[in-house]
Amino acid sequence: MSKSSLLSGVTVVDLSRVLAGPFATMTLANLGARVIKVEIPGTGDDSRAFGPFHNGKSLYFASINCNKESMH
């Protein structure tokens, strides 16, 4: 069994924001869980405004929320 499939079939709803929660759920996603990040409607997670930016998008947000689906 590879590490990427350890949590295959598990779905996690991520209601966290900024650092600790998103990091924890990123780890679960990297281990194969389906993670659905629910953000503040209209504005999204606060960390979308944290730099550095590339093409107008937060690299911080992208790095801490990789492998997740997002709803906002």
Predicted model as a PDB file, atoms N, CA, C, CB and O in Angstrom, pLDDT in the B-factor column:
MODEL        1                                                                  
ATOM      1  N   MET A   1       0.845  -1.176   0.000  1.00 47.00           N  
ATOM      2  CA  MET A   1       0.000   0.000   0.000  1.00 47.00           C  
ATOM      3  C   MET A   1       0.896   1.248   0.000  1.00 47.00           C  
ATOM      4  CB  MET A   1      -0.964  -0.007   1.228  1.00 47.00           C  
ATOM      5  O   MET A   1       1.776   1.383   0.850  1.00 47.00           O  
ATOM      6  N   SER A   2       0.672   2.135  -0.935  1.00 53.00           N  
ATOM      7  CA  SER A   2       1.465   3.354  -0.983  1.00 53.00           C  
ATOM      8  C   SER A   2       0.895   4.391  -0.022  1.00 53.00           C  
ATOM      9  CB  SER A   2       1.514   3.914  -2.414  1.00 53.00           C  
ATOM     10  O   SER A   2      -0.280   4.331   0.343  1.00 53.00           O  
ATOM     11  N   LYS A   3       1.730   5.339   0.384  1.00 48.00           N  
ATOM     12  CA  LYS A   3       1.282   6.382   1.309  1.00 48.00           C  
ATOM     13  C   LYS A   3       0.153   7.211   0.722  1.00 48.00           C  
ATOM     14  CB  LYS A   3       2.443   7.289   1.681  1.00 48.00           C  
ATOM     15  O   LYS A   3      -0.721   7.675   1.455  1.00 48.00           O  
ATOM     16  N   SER A   4       0.158   7.403  -0.592  1.00 45.00           N  
ATOM     17  CA  SER A   4      -0.862   8.251  -1.206  1.00 45.00           C  
ATOM     18  C   SER A   4      -2.249   7.613  -1.165  1.00 45.00           C  
ATOM     19  CB  SER A   4      -0.483   8.555  -2.642  1.00 45.00           C  
ATOM     20  O   SER A   4      -3.250   8.303  -1.359  1.00 45.00           O  
ATOM     21  N   SER A   5      -2.321   6.312  -0.916  1.00 78.00           N  
ATOM     22  CA  SER A   5      -3.626   5.671  -0.877  1.00 78.00           C  
ATOM     23  C   SER A   5      -4.031   5.254   0.536  1.00 78.00           C  
ATOM     24  CB  SER A   5      -3.630   4.465  -1.786  1.00 78.00           C  
ATOM     25  O   SER A   5      -5.048   4.583   0.710  1.00 78.00           O  
ATOM     26  N   LEU A   6      -3.272   5.631   1.522  1.00 92.00           N  
ATOM     27  CA  LEU A   6      -3.551   5.256   2.904  1.00 92.00           C  
ATOM     28  C   LEU A   6      -4.965   5.630   3.335  1.00 92.00           C  
ATOM     29  CB  LEU A   6      -2.549   5.910   3.826  1.00 92.00           C  
ATOM     30  O   LEU A   6      -5.633   4.849   4.012  1.00 92.00           O  
ATOM     31  N   LEU A   7      -5.422   6.808   2.952  1.00 96.00           N  
ATOM     32  CA  LEU A   7      -6.742   7.287   3.357  1.00 96.00           C  
ATOM     33  C   LEU A   7      -7.734   7.298   2.196  1.00 96.00           C  
ATOM     34  CB  LEU A   7      -6.629   8.680   3.947  1.00 96.00           C  
ATOM     35  O   LEU A   7      -8.738   8.010   2.235  1.00 96.00           O  
ATOM     36  N   SER A   8      -7.453   6.520   1.184  1.00 95.00           N  
ATOM     37  CA  SER A   8      -8.350   6.427   0.035  1.00 95.00           C  
ATOM     38  C   SER A   8      -9.739   6.014   0.501  1.00 95.00           C  
ATOM     39  CB  SER A   8      -7.806   5.424  -1.010  1.00 95.00           C  
ATOM     40  O   SER A   8      -9.880   5.076   1.286  1.00 95.00           O  
ATOM     41  N   GLY A   9     -10.767   6.712   0.020  1.00 96.00           N  
ATOM     42  CA  GLY A   9     -12.137   6.427   0.409  1.00 96.00           C  
ATOM     43  C   GLY A   9     -12.627   7.249   1.586  1.00 96.00           C  
ATOM     44  O   GLY A   9     -13.810   7.203   1.923  1.00 96.00           O  
ATOM     45  N   VAL A  10     -11.732   8.003   2.220  1.00 97.00           N  
ATOM     46  CA  VAL A  10     -12.094   8.858   3.360  1.00 97.00           C  
ATOM     47  C   VAL A  10     -12.367  10.262   2.834  1.00 97.00           C  
ATOM     48  CB  VAL A  10     -10.958   8.876   4.452  1.00 97.00           C  
ATOM     49  O   VAL A  10     -11.588  10.792   2.043  1.00 97.00           O  
ATOM     50  N   THR A  11     -13.476  10.871   3.273  1.00 98.00           N  
ATOM     51  CA  THR A  11     -13.787  12.257   2.907  1.00 98.00           C  
ATOM     52  C   THR A  11     -13.737  13.114   4.152  1.00 98.00           C  
ATOM     53  CB  THR A  11     -15.178  12.366   2.222  1.00 98.00           C  
ATOM     54  O   THR A  11     -14.302  12.754   5.185  1.00 98.00           O  
ATOM     55  N   VAL A  12     -13.053  14.263   4.055  1.00 98.00           N  
ATOM     56  CA  VAL A  12     -12.887  15.195   5.165  1.00 98.00           C  
ATOM     57  C   VAL A  12     -13.452  16.544   4.740  1.00 98.00           C  
ATOM     58  CB  VAL A  12     -11.383  15.320   5.587  1.00 98.00           C  
ATOM     59  O   VAL A  12     -13.161  17.025   3.645  1.00 98.00           O  
ATOM     60  N   VAL A  13     -14.258  17.154   5.601  1.00 98.00           N  
ATOM     61  CA  VAL A  13     -14.743  18.513   5.354  1.00 98.00           C  
ATOM     62  C   VAL A  13     -13.855  19.449   6.163  1.00 98.00           C  
ATOM     63  CB  VAL A  13     -16.275  18.679   5.743  1.00 98.00           C  
ATOM     64  O   VAL A  13     -13.782  19.345   7.388  1.00 98.00           O  
ATOM     65  N   ASP A  14     -13.183  20.360   5.473  1.00 98.00           N  
ATOM     66  CA  ASP A  14     -12.241  21.293   6.097  1.00 98.00           C  
ATOM     67  C   ASP A  14     -12.927  22.644   6.294  1.00 98.00           C  
ATOM     68  CB  ASP A  14     -10.950  21.450   5.230  1.00 98.00           C  
ATOM     69  O   ASP A  14     -13.158  23.370   5.327  1.00 98.00           O  
ATOM     70  N   LEU A  15     -13.251  22.981   7.535  1.00 97.00           N  
ATOM     71  CA  LEU A  15     -13.856  24.271   7.869  1.00 97.00           C  
ATOM     72  C   LEU A  15     -12.836  25.216   8.496  1.00 97.00           C  
ATOM     73  CB  LEU A  15     -15.039  24.074   8.820  1.00 97.00           C  
ATOM     74  O   LEU A  15     -13.191  26.289   8.983  1.00 97.00           O  
ATOM     75  N   SER A  16     -11.581  24.816   8.481  1.00 96.00           N  
ATOM     76  CA  SER A  16     -10.525  25.596   9.137  1.00 96.00           C  
ATOM     77  C   SER A  16     -10.033  26.722   8.241  1.00 96.00           C  
ATOM     78  CB  SER A  16      -9.353  24.690   9.525  1.00 96.00           C  
ATOM     79  O   SER A  16     -10.390  26.806   7.066  1.00 96.00           O  
ATOM     80  N   ARG A  17      -9.200  27.590   8.824  1.00 91.00           N  
ATOM     81  CA  ARG A  17      -8.652  28.688   8.045  1.00 91.00           C  
ATOM     82  C   ARG A  17      -7.271  29.075   8.542  1.00 91.00           C  
ATOM     83  CB  ARG A  17      -9.580  29.889   8.094  1.00 91.00           C  
ATOM     84  O   ARG A  17      -6.935  28.824   9.699  1.00 91.00           O  
ATOM     85  N   VAL A  18      -6.497  29.662   7.710  1.00 88.00           N  
ATOM     86  CA  VAL A  18      -5.182  30.267   7.909  1.00 88.00           C  
ATOM     87  C   VAL A  18      -4.033  29.267   8.032  1.00 88.00           C  
ATOM     88  CB  VAL A  18      -5.217  31.112   9.127  1.00 88.00           C  
ATOM     89  O   VAL A  18      -3.305  29.135   7.048  1.00 88.00           O  
ATOM     90  N   LEU A  19      -3.786  28.542   9.139  1.00 90.00           N  
ATOM     91  CA  LEU A  19      -2.587  27.711   9.154  1.00 90.00           C  
ATOM     92  C   LEU A  19      -2.756  26.308   9.732  1.00 90.00           C  
ATOM     93  CB  LEU A  19      -1.546  28.402   9.911  1.00 90.00           C  
ATOM     94  O   LEU A  19      -2.655  25.334   8.986  1.00 90.00           O  
ATOM     95  N   ALA A  20      -3.004  26.175  11.009  1.00 94.00           N  
ATOM     96  CA  ALA A  20      -2.966  24.852  11.649  1.00 94.00           C  
ATOM     97  C   ALA A  20      -3.947  23.860  11.023  1.00 94.00           C  
ATOM     98  CB  ALA A  20      -3.266  24.988  13.129  1.00 94.00           C  
ATOM     99  O   ALA A  20      -3.553  22.754  10.655  1.00 94.00           O  
ATOM    100  N   GLY A  21      -5.199  24.240  10.901  1.00 96.00           N  
ATOM    101  CA  GLY A  21      -6.201  23.351  10.306  1.00 96.00           C  
ATOM    102  C   GLY A  21      -5.907  23.037   8.850  1.00 96.00           C  
ATOM    103  O   GLY A  21      -5.923  21.868   8.464  1.00 96.00           O  
ATOM    104  N   PRO A  22      -5.635  24.063   8.017  1.00 96.00           N  
ATOM    105  CA  PRO A  22      -5.316  23.777   6.626  1.00 96.00           C  
ATOM    106  C   PRO A  22      -4.078  22.884   6.460  1.00 96.00           C  
ATOM    107  CB  PRO A  22      -5.107  25.070   5.887  1.00 96.00           C  
ATOM    108  O   PRO A  22      -4.023  22.066   5.541  1.00 96.00           O  
ATOM    109  N   PHE A  23      -3.090  23.040   7.346  1.00 97.00           N  
ATOM    110  CA  PHE A  23      -1.907  22.184   7.262  1.00 97.00           C  
ATOM    111  C   PHE A  23      -2.274  20.738   7.591  1.00 97.00           C  
ATOM    112  CB  PHE A  23      -0.801  22.688   8.215  1.00 97.00           C  
ATOM    113  O   PHE A  23      -1.829  19.808   6.919  1.00 97.00           O  
ATOM    114  N   ALA A  24      -3.086  20.559   8.628  1.00 98.00           N  
ATOM    115  CA  ALA A  24      -3.503  19.207   9.015  1.00 98.00           C  
ATOM    116  C   ALA A  24      -4.307  18.538   7.903  1.00 98.00           C  
ATOM    117  CB  ALA A  24      -4.331  19.252  10.308  1.00 98.00           C  
ATOM    118  O   ALA A  24      -4.076  17.372   7.585  1.00 98.00           O  
ATOM    119  N   THR A  25      -5.251  19.271   7.311  1.00 98.00           N  
ATOM    120  CA  THR A  25      -6.068  18.672   6.257  1.00 98.00           C  
ATOM    121  C   THR A  25      -5.278  18.494   4.961  1.00 98.00           C  
ATOM    122  CB  THR A  25      -7.301  19.531   5.999  1.00 98.00           C  
ATOM    123  O   THR A  25      -5.598  17.611   4.165  1.00 98.00           O  
ATOM    124  N   MET A  26      -4.245  19.323   4.737  1.00 97.00           N  
ATOM    125  CA  MET A  26      -3.363  19.113   3.594  1.00 97.00           C  
ATOM    126  C   MET A  26      -2.636  17.778   3.752  1.00 97.00           C  
ATOM    127  CB  MET A  26      -2.345  20.281   3.458  1.00 97.00           C  
ATOM    128  O   MET A  26      -2.461  17.040   2.782  1.00 97.00           O  
ATOM    129  N   THR A  27      -2.218  17.478   4.975  1.00 97.00           N  
ATOM    130  CA  THR A  27      -1.545  16.209   5.242  1.00 97.00           C  
ATOM    131  C   THR A  27      -2.489  15.037   4.961  1.00 97.00           C  
ATOM    132  CB  THR A  27      -1.041  16.159   6.703  1.00 97.00           C  
ATOM    133  O   THR A  27      -2.085  14.037   4.367  1.00 97.00           O  
ATOM    134  N   LEU A  28      -3.750  15.165   5.390  1.00 97.00           N  
ATOM    135  CA  LEU A  28      -4.735  14.119   5.110  1.00 97.00           C  
ATOM    136  C   LEU A  28      -4.948  13.960   3.606  1.00 97.00           C  
ATOM    137  CB  LEU A  28      -6.069  14.439   5.803  1.00 97.00           C  
ATOM    138  O   LEU A  28      -5.046  12.838   3.109  1.00 97.00           O  
ATOM    139  N   ALA A  29      -5.020  15.072   2.886  1.00 96.00           N  
ATOM    140  CA  ALA A  29      -5.183  15.029   1.428  1.00 96.00           C  
ATOM    141  C   ALA A  29      -3.975  14.368   0.774  1.00 96.00           C  
ATOM    142  CB  ALA A  29      -5.384  16.452   0.860  1.00 96.00           C  
ATOM    143  O   ALA A  29      -4.128  13.576  -0.156  1.00 96.00           O  
ATOM    144  N   ASN A  30      -2.785  14.685   1.251  1.00 95.00           N  
ATOM    145  CA  ASN A  30      -1.574  14.087   0.687  1.00 95.00           C  
ATOM    146  C   ASN A  30      -1.503  12.588   0.955  1.00 95.00           C  
ATOM    147  CB  ASN A  30      -0.340  14.770   1.255  1.00 95.00           C  
ATOM    148  O   ASN A  30      -0.806  11.862   0.246  1.00 95.00           O  
ATOM    149  N   LEU A  31      -2.221  12.124   1.975  1.00 95.00           N  
ATOM    150  CA  LEU A  31      -2.278  10.694   2.279  1.00 95.00           C  
ATOM    151  C   LEU A  31      -3.436  10.000   1.566  1.00 95.00           C  
ATOM    152  CB  LEU A  31      -2.400  10.485   3.780  1.00 95.00           C  
ATOM    153  O   LEU A  31      -3.676   8.812   1.781  1.00 95.00           O  
ATOM    154  N   GLY A  32      -4.158  10.743   0.716  1.00 95.00           N  
ATOM    155  CA  GLY A  32      -5.163  10.135  -0.133  1.00 95.00           C  
ATOM    156  C   GLY A  32      -6.610  10.442   0.196  1.00 95.00           C  
ATOM    157  O   GLY A  32      -7.502  10.006  -0.532  1.00 95.00           O  
ATOM    158  N   ALA A  33      -6.877  11.178   1.268  1.00 97.00           N  
ATOM    159  CA  ALA A  33      -8.257  11.522   1.610  1.00 97.00           C  
ATOM    160  C   ALA A  33      -8.788  12.565   0.622  1.00 97.00           C  
ATOM    161  CB  ALA A  33      -8.347  12.055   3.070  1.00 97.00           C  
ATOM    162  O   ALA A  33      -8.033  13.375   0.085  1.00 97.00           O  
ATOM    163  N   ARG A  34     -10.080  12.525   0.400  1.00 97.00           N  
ATOM    164  CA  ARG A  34     -10.738  13.592  -0.373  1.00 97.00           C  
ATOM    165  C   ARG A  34     -11.048  14.690   0.635  1.00 97.00           C  
ATOM    166  CB  ARG A  34     -12.064  13.079  -1.129  1.00 97.00           C  
ATOM    167  O   ARG A  34     -11.796  14.470   1.587  1.00 97.00           O  
ATOM    168  N   VAL A  35     -10.476  15.870   0.427  1.00 98.00           N  
ATOM    169  CA  VAL A  35     -10.680  16.978   1.358  1.00 98.00           C  
ATOM    170  C   VAL A  35     -11.457  18.071   0.638  1.00 98.00           C  
ATOM    171  CB  VAL A  35      -9.316  17.524   1.905  1.00 98.00           C  
ATOM    172  O   VAL A  35     -11.064  18.531  -0.435  1.00 98.00           O  
ATOM    173  N   ILE A  36     -12.565  18.476   1.246  1.00 98.00           N  
ATOM    174  CA  ILE A  36     -13.400  19.541   0.698  1.00 98.00           C  
ATOM    175  C   ILE A  36     -13.265  20.736   1.623  1.00 98.00           C  
ATOM    176  CB  ILE A  36     -14.904  19.092   0.551  1.00 98.00           C  
ATOM    177  O   ILE A  36     -13.737  20.706   2.760  1.00 98.00           O  
ATOM    178  N   LYS A  37     -12.621  21.787   1.135  1.00 97.00           N  
ATOM    179  CA  LYS A  37     -12.411  23.000   1.922  1.00 97.00           C  
ATOM    180  C   LYS A  37     -13.600  23.933   1.707  1.00 97.00           C  
ATOM    181  CB  LYS A  37     -11.070  23.704   1.531  1.00 97.00           C  
ATOM    182  O   LYS A  37     -13.901  24.321   0.578  1.00 97.00           O  
ATOM    183  N   VAL A  38     -14.269  24.286   2.796  1.00 97.00           N  
ATOM    184  CA  VAL A  38     -15.407  25.197   2.734  1.00 97.00           C  
ATOM    185  C   VAL A  38     -14.911  26.565   3.204  1.00 97.00           C  
ATOM    186  CB  VAL A  38     -16.620  24.682   3.617  1.00 97.00           C  
ATOM    187  O   VAL A  38     -14.447  26.717   4.334  1.00 97.00           O  
ATOM    188  N   GLU A  39     -15.017  27.554   2.316  1.00 96.00           N  
ATOM    189  CA  GLU A  39     -14.515  28.893   2.611  1.00 96.00           C  
ATOM    190  C   GLU A  39     -15.661  29.874   2.831  1.00 96.00           C  
ATOM    191  CB  GLU A  39     -13.612  29.384   1.479  1.00 96.00           C  
ATOM    192  O   GLU A  39     -16.820  29.568   2.552  1.00 96.00           O  
ATOM    193  N   ILE A  40     -15.322  31.050   3.332  1.00 93.00           N  
ATOM    194  CA  ILE A  40     -16.292  32.110   3.557  1.00 93.00           C  
ATOM    195  C   ILE A  40     -16.910  32.501   2.212  1.00 93.00           C  
ATOM    196  CB  ILE A  40     -15.627  33.343   4.252  1.00 93.00           C  
ATOM    197  O   ILE A  40     -16.183  32.849   1.281  1.00 93.00           O  
ATOM    198  N   PRO A  41     -18.242  32.448   2.099  1.00 93.00           N  
ATOM    199  CA  PRO A  41     -18.878  32.793   0.822  1.00 93.00           C  
ATOM    200  C   PRO A  41     -18.494  34.201   0.352  1.00 93.00           C  
ATOM    201  CB  PRO A  41     -20.399  32.689   0.950  1.00 93.00           C  
ATOM    202  O   PRO A  41     -18.505  35.158   1.126  1.00 93.00           O  
ATOM    203  N   GLY A  42     -18.159  34.295  -0.919  1.00 91.00           N  
ATOM    204  CA  GLY A  42     -17.851  35.592  -1.518  1.00 91.00           C  
ATOM    205  C   GLY A  42     -16.404  36.033  -1.394  1.00 91.00           C  
ATOM    206  O   GLY A  42     -15.844  36.570  -2.349  1.00 91.00           O  
ATOM    207  N   THR A  43     -15.783  35.818  -0.232  1.00 90.00           N  
ATOM    208  CA  THR A  43     -14.407  36.288  -0.033  1.00 90.00           C  
ATOM    209  C   THR A  43     -13.386  35.171   0.027  1.00 90.00           C  
ATOM    210  CB  THR A  43     -14.324  37.089   1.223  1.00 90.00           C  
ATOM    211  O   THR A  43     -12.217  35.383  -0.295  1.00 90.00           O  
ATOM    212  N   GLY A  44     -13.807  33.992   0.433  1.00 92.00           N  
ATOM    213  CA  GLY A  44     -12.869  32.875   0.557  1.00 92.00           C  
ATOM    214  C   GLY A  44     -12.080  32.949   1.850  1.00 92.00           C  
ATOM    215  O   GLY A  44     -12.361  33.774   2.719  1.00 92.00           O  
ATOM    216  N   ASP A  45     -11.107  32.093   1.963  1.00 93.00           N  
ATOM    217  CA  ASP A  45     -10.241  32.020   3.137  1.00 93.00           C  
ATOM    218  C   ASP A  45      -9.406  33.295   3.247  1.00 93.00           C  
ATOM    219  CB  ASP A  45      -9.324  30.772   3.066  1.00 93.00           C  
ATOM    220  O   ASP A  45      -8.970  33.851   2.239  1.00 93.00           O  
ATOM    221  N   ASP A  46      -9.188  33.751   4.481  1.00 93.00           N  
ATOM    222  CA  ASP A  46      -8.365  34.954   4.707  1.00 93.00           C  
ATOM    223  C   ASP A  46      -6.977  34.831   4.080  1.00 93.00           C  
ATOM    224  CB  ASP A  46      -8.223  35.221   6.206  1.00 93.00           C  
ATOM    225  O   ASP A  46      -6.407  35.821   3.621  1.00 93.00           O  
ATOM    226  N   SER A  47      -6.443  33.620   4.062  1.00 94.00           N  
ATOM    227  CA  SER A  47      -5.074  33.440   3.579  1.00 94.00           C  
ATOM    228  C   SER A  47      -4.942  33.647   2.070  1.00 94.00           C  
ATOM    229  CB  SER A  47      -4.584  32.061   3.941  1.00 94.00           C  
ATOM    230  O   SER A  47      -3.824  33.669   1.556  1.00 94.00           O  
ATOM    231  N   ARG A  48      -6.050  33.799   1.353  1.00 95.00           N  
ATOM    232  CA  ARG A  48      -5.956  34.137  -0.076  1.00 95.00           C  
ATOM    233  C   ARG A  48      -5.328  35.520  -0.268  1.00 95.00           C  
ATOM    234  CB  ARG A  48      -7.357  34.094  -0.736  1.00 95.00           C  
ATOM    235  O   ARG A  48      -4.866  35.850  -1.360  1.00 95.00           O  
ATOM    236  N   ALA A  49      -5.314  36.327   0.801  1.00 95.00           N  
ATOM    237  CA  ALA A  49      -4.742  37.679   0.722  1.00 95.00           C  
ATOM    238  C   ALA A  49      -3.294  37.725   1.226  1.00 95.00           C  
ATOM    239  CB  ALA A  49      -5.600  38.656   1.530  1.00 95.00           C  
ATOM    240  O   ALA A  49      -2.693  38.800   1.250  1.00 95.00           O  
ATOM    241  N   PHE A  50      -2.730  36.601   1.622  1.00 96.00           N  
ATOM    242  CA  PHE A  50      -1.355  36.560   2.130  1.00 96.00           C  
ATOM    243  C   PHE A  50      -0.369  36.395   0.978  1.00 96.00           C  
ATOM    244  CB  PHE A  50      -1.182  35.412   3.150  1.00 96.00           C  
ATOM    245  O   PHE A  50      -0.572  35.558   0.098  1.00 96.00           O  
ATOM    246  N   GLY A  51       0.696  37.193   0.985  1.00 96.00           N  
ATOM    247  CA  GLY A  51       1.754  37.066  -0.014  1.00 96.00           C  
ATOM    248  C   GLY A  51       2.712  35.961   0.359  1.00 96.00           C  
ATOM    249  O   GLY A  51       2.631  35.394   1.449  1.00 96.00           O  
ATOM    250  N   PRO A  52       3.604  35.661  -0.531  1.00 97.00           N  
ATOM    251  CA  PRO A  52       3.848  36.258  -1.837  1.00 97.00           C  
ATOM    252  C   PRO A  52       2.788  35.832  -2.859  1.00 97.00           C  
ATOM    253  CB  PRO A  52       5.239  35.875  -2.334  1.00 97.00           C  
ATOM    254  O   PRO A  52       2.059  34.858  -2.667  1.00 97.00           O  
ATOM    255  N   PHE A  53       2.733  36.597  -3.946  1.00 98.00           N  
ATOM    256  CA  PHE A  53       1.756  36.356  -4.989  1.00 98.00           C  
ATOM    257  C   PHE A  53       2.440  36.027  -6.310  1.00 98.00           C  
ATOM    258  CB  PHE A  53       0.848  37.566  -5.151  1.00 98.00           C  
ATOM    259  O   PHE A  53       3.557  36.468  -6.578  1.00 98.00           O  
ATOM    260  N   HIS A  54       1.751  35.249  -7.121  1.00 97.00           N  
ATOM    261  CA  HIS A  54       2.198  34.957  -8.479  1.00 97.00           C  
ATOM    262  C   HIS A  54       0.965  35.021  -9.366  1.00 97.00           C  
ATOM    263  CB  HIS A  54       2.916  33.550  -8.577  1.00 97.00           C  
ATOM    264  O   HIS A  54      -0.008  34.298  -9.154  1.00 97.00           O  
ATOM    265  N   ASN A  55       1.021  35.892 -10.359  1.00 97.00           N  
ATOM    266  CA  ASN A  55      -0.131  36.106 -11.247  1.00 97.00           C  
ATOM    267  C   ASN A  55      -1.398  36.421 -10.460  1.00 97.00           C  
ATOM    268  CB  ASN A  55      -0.362  34.873 -12.124  1.00 97.00           C  
ATOM    269  O   ASN A  55      -2.486  35.967 -10.816  1.00 97.00           O  
ATOM    270  N   GLY A  56      -1.254  37.196  -9.394  1.00 96.00           N  
ATOM    271  CA  GLY A  56      -2.391  37.643  -8.609  1.00 96.00           C  
ATOM    272  C   GLY A  56      -2.949  36.623  -7.629  1.00 96.00           C  
ATOM    273  O   GLY A  56      -3.960  36.884  -6.977  1.00 96.00           O  
ATOM    274  N   LYS A  57      -2.308  35.463  -7.514  1.00 96.00           N  
ATOM    275  CA  LYS A  57      -2.796  34.426  -6.601  1.00 96.00           C  
ATOM    276  C   LYS A  57      -1.776  34.181  -5.489  1.00 96.00           C  
ATOM    277  CB  LYS A  57      -3.083  33.112  -7.369  1.00 96.00           C  
ATOM    278  O   LYS A  57      -0.566  34.224  -5.709  1.00 96.00           O  
ATOM    279  N   SER A  58      -2.299  33.923  -4.296  1.00 97.00           N  
ATOM    280  CA  SER A  58      -1.442  33.710  -3.134  1.00 97.00           C  
ATOM    281  C   SER A  58      -0.723  32.370  -3.217  1.00 97.00           C  
ATOM    282  CB  SER A  58      -2.262  33.787  -1.851  1.00 97.00           C  
ATOM    283  O   SER A  58      -1.361  31.319  -3.280  1.00 97.00           O  
ATOM    284  N   LEU A  59       0.604  32.412  -3.215  1.00 97.00           N  
ATOM    285  CA  LEU A  59       1.368  31.175  -3.192  1.00 97.00           C  
ATOM    286  C   LEU A  59       1.228  30.488  -1.844  1.00 97.00           C  
ATOM    287  CB  LEU A  59       2.840  31.445  -3.501  1.00 97.00           C  
ATOM    288  O   LEU A  59       1.263  29.260  -1.763  1.00 97.00           O  
ATOM    289  N   TYR A  60       1.070  31.274  -0.787  1.00 96.00           N  
ATOM    290  CA  TYR A  60       0.846  30.699   0.541  1.00 96.00           C  
ATOM    291  C   TYR A  60      -0.430  29.863   0.539  1.00 96.00           C  
ATOM    292  CB  TYR A  60       0.760  31.812   1.616  1.00 96.00           C  
ATOM    293  O   TYR A  60      -0.418  28.709   0.967  1.00 96.00           O  
ATOM    294  N   PHE A  61      -1.527  30.438   0.059  1.00 96.00           N  
ATOM    295  CA  PHE A  61      -2.801  29.716   0.014  1.00 96.00           C  
ATOM    296  C   PHE A  61      -2.676  28.456  -0.831  1.00 96.00           C  
ATOM    297  CB  PHE A  61      -3.916  30.619  -0.543  1.00 96.00           C  
ATOM    298  O   PHE A  61      -3.144  27.389  -0.436  1.00 96.00           O  
ATOM    299  N   ALA A  62      -2.051  28.579  -1.982  1.00 96.00           N  
ATOM    300  CA  ALA A  62      -1.908  27.434  -2.877  1.00 96.00           C  
ATOM    301  C   ALA A  62      -1.096  26.318  -2.235  1.00 96.00           C  
ATOM    302  CB  ALA A  62      -1.255  27.866  -4.181  1.00 96.00           C  
ATOM    303  O   ALA A  62      -1.416  25.141  -2.401  1.00 96.00           O  
ATOM    304  N   SER A  63      -0.051  26.679  -1.506  1.00 95.00           N  
ATOM    305  CA  SER A  63       0.804  25.647  -0.921  1.00 95.00           C  
ATOM    306  C   SER A  63       0.142  24.922   0.238  1.00 95.00           C  
ATOM    307  CB  SER A  63       2.098  26.255  -0.457  1.00 95.00           C  
ATOM    308  O   SER A  63       0.336  23.717   0.393  1.00 95.00           O  
ATOM    309  N   ILE A  64      -0.630  25.617   1.052  1.00 96.00           N  
ATOM    310  CA  ILE A  64      -1.233  25.011   2.246  1.00 96.00           C  
ATOM    311  C   ILE A  64      -2.564  24.328   1.943  1.00 96.00           C  
ATOM    312  CB  ILE A  64      -1.437  26.069   3.318  1.00 96.00           C  
ATOM    313  O   ILE A  64      -3.098  23.609   2.787  1.00 96.00           O  
ATOM    314  N   ASN A  65      -3.102  24.547   0.746  1.00 96.00           N  
ATOM    315  CA  ASN A  65      -4.393  23.959   0.384  1.00 96.00           C  
ATOM    316  C   ASN A  65      -4.312  23.080  -0.863  1.00 96.00           C  
ATOM    317  CB  ASN A  65      -5.412  25.056   0.165  1.00 96.00           C  
ATOM    318  O   ASN A  65      -5.310  22.872  -1.553  1.00 96.00           O  
ATOM    319  N   CYS A  66      -3.120  22.572  -1.142  1.00 94.00           N  
ATOM    320  CA  CYS A  66      -2.968  21.716  -2.321  1.00 94.00           C  
ATOM    321  C   CYS A  66      -3.724  20.399  -2.119  1.00 94.00           C  
ATOM    322  CB  CYS A  66      -1.469  21.441  -2.605  1.00 94.00           C  
ATOM    323  O   CYS A  66      -3.909  19.940  -0.992  1.00 94.00           O  
ATOM    324  N   ASN A  67      -4.145  19.815  -3.210  1.00 95.00           N  
ATOM    325  CA  ASN A  67      -4.860  18.532  -3.224  1.00 95.00           C  
ATOM    326  C   ASN A  67      -6.224  18.584  -2.552  1.00 95.00           C  
ATOM    327  CB  ASN A  67      -4.026  17.485  -2.556  1.00 95.00           C  
ATOM    328  O   ASN A  67      -6.732  17.551  -2.114  1.00 95.00           O  
ATOM    329  N   LYS A  68      -6.821  19.760  -2.462  1.00 97.00           N  
ATOM    330  CA  LYS A  68      -8.158  19.899  -1.859  1.00 97.00           C  
ATOM    331  C   LYS A  68      -9.135  20.435  -2.908  1.00 97.00           C  
ATOM    332  CB  LYS A  68      -8.115  20.847  -0.612  1.00 97.00           C  
ATOM    333  O   LYS A  68      -8.747  21.116  -3.857  1.00 97.00           O  
ATOM    334  N   GLU A  69     -10.397  20.112  -2.710  1.00 97.00           N  
ATOM    335  CA  GLU A  69     -11.458  20.749  -3.470  1.00 97.00           C  
ATOM    336  C   GLU A  69     -11.885  21.966  -2.652  1.00 97.00           C  
ATOM    337  CB  GLU A  69     -12.673  19.757  -3.750  1.00 97.00           C  
ATOM    338  O   GLU A  69     -11.771  21.956  -1.426  1.00 97.00           O  
ATOM    339  N   SER A  70     -12.368  22.998  -3.309  1.00 93.00           N  
ATOM    340  CA  SER A  70     -12.718  24.217  -2.582  1.00 93.00           C  
ATOM    341  C   SER A  70     -14.131  24.676  -2.923  1.00 93.00           C  
ATOM    342  CB  SER A  70     -11.718  25.328  -2.895  1.00 93.00           C  
ATOM    343  O   SER A  70     -14.556  24.626  -4.077  1.00 93.00           O  
ATOM    344  N   MET A  71     -14.851  25.126  -1.893  1.00 90.00           N  
ATOM    345  CA  MET A  71     -16.191  25.699  -2.067  1.00 90.00           C  
ATOM    346  C   MET A  71     -16.212  27.055  -1.373  1.00 90.00           C  
ATOM    347  CB  MET A  71     -17.309  24.747  -1.488  1.00 90.00           C  
ATOM    348  O   MET A  71     -15.831  27.165  -0.207  1.00 90.00           O  
ATOM    349  N   HIS A  72     -16.657  28.086  -2.084  1.00 83.00           N  
ATOM    350  CA  HIS A  72     -16.855  29.407  -1.446  1.00 83.00           C  
ATOM    351  C   HIS A  72     -17.829  30.224  -2.221  1.00 83.00           C  
ATOM    352  CB  HIS A  72     -15.541  30.167  -1.320  1.00 83.00           C  
ATOM    353  O   HIS A  72     -18.123  31.358  -1.843  1.00 83.00           O  
TER     354      HIS A  72                                                      
ENDMDL                                                                          
END                                                                             
